[in-house]
Amino acid sequence: MPYIGNEWHKEINKQPVVLYEDISQGCERFTVPVFSNPRFSMDTLVFDTFKYTTRIIDFSGNLASRSATPTFVCHCSGQCTKHCECSSSIYSPKGTVEDMDQLMWDTVRECNENCECALWCGNRVAQKGAMYPVEIFARDPWCGWGVRASVDIPFGTFIGEYAGELIDDDEATERHDSTFLFETRVGPETLTIDAKYSGNYTRFINHSCSPNVKVANVSWDYDEIQLIHMCFYTDKLIKKREELTIDYGEAWWANKKFPCRCGSTECRYQNK
């Protein structure tokens, strides 16, 4: 039965509101809208101080100071095979992950800018950037903003790289908010990506103790001292409007004084 009179107006007022039609401002291949929800209050100031970027920001010069010593380079024509010296045998010819356990086992090595294979090679995946559209939405007052799929996303699909400012351990310690810090490496050195003020939509992905997205180490640098990119892959078929979630890990929760509200029957942190 349709709503009429005052009840109809009340229901209209509960509908999501588009805060931004594209928070990426053209940085992605697709628009990244932000939906608020008038049914509860949300902190919208985060978007006023947030700079959208799809790549790592190297203010400290950790990447620029590398030696530029070459590493693996293939001479394949067109599509690389799993026997190519650049391949980690993770991706199918179409660039999807078929074995999620293998993905999480070690660093995934993709072809680099000096390889002779085609740009459509199945071993060039994360370096190309996100392909499937997503949107940021007001999840609830406790978990804040979240990210959901705008279309169905197949299992084993790369959906984005954790981007932000690259800082060293000392700088990371001095930053009192550890919420958006993600550990990575440049060669043997441990560094940190801080996405609090600079990053992309992955910065808004919530935790779940039963996540549908995995985070893997990936590299496609030509330099022997390689930057490890933190890349996100679907661990199941993600349906349209389904929220994307990852496991933040025990180290992240060790510093938190509030319980997890992921709602999973396997929740590990609800009794903090």
C-alpha positions, 0 to 999 in steps of 0.5 A: 500500500503506498504511503500517503499524507505525513507518513509518506513525507516521513518515509521520503526523509529517511532515504539516503542523501548523495553527499558527493556524486564522485568523491574521487573527482575523476581519479577512478575509472568510475564515479565513487558516490558518497551516500549519507543517511538522515536517520542517524548523524554521521561525521561528514567533516572527514570528507572536507579534509580528505584528499583522494589519491589512487597511489602511494604518496612519497613525501619522505622520499623513500621511493625516490631514493632507491637505486633503480637496479633492475629486477625481473623482466620478461620477454614474452609476446602478448600473454605471459604463461605461468612459467614466466620468470615474472609470474607468481602463478597466482592469476588466471589468464583473465587476471583473476585469483583462483586459489585464495590460500596461494594468494595469501602465502607470499608476495604476488609478483606482477610484470613491470613497466619494462616487461615486453608482454602486452598491457592486457597480459593476465599478470598485469592486474593490480597495477592497472587500478580498480575496475569495478565500481563501488560506493561509500555509504553511511553504515551505522552510528557505530561503524561509521562509513562503509563501502559497498559494491555498485555491481556484482563483483566475481570471486578472486577479483582485484578491487583496489589498493590501499593508498595514502602517505608513506611514512617511517616507523618513527613518524607512525609512532608520533601520529596518535591515531592508528586507525588508518595505519597499514604496514608495508615494506620497501625492500627489507625496510618496514614502513607504514601507509597512513590513509587518514587524510590521503587515500582512496575508497579502501580507507573506508572499508570496515572490519568483519570477523567473517570478511569477504575481501582479502588483503595481499602483498603485491609488487610490480616495481622494476627496481630491486628494492620493491614497494609492497602494495597492499591490494584487495581481492574478493574472497567470494562473489560480492552481490550488488549493494553488499558491503565490502569488509576485511579483517583488520587483524589482532594488532589493530584491535589490541589498541582499541577499547571498544567492542567489534560490532561486525555482527558475525557469528564468528566475531572475536572482539565483541567482548572487549 
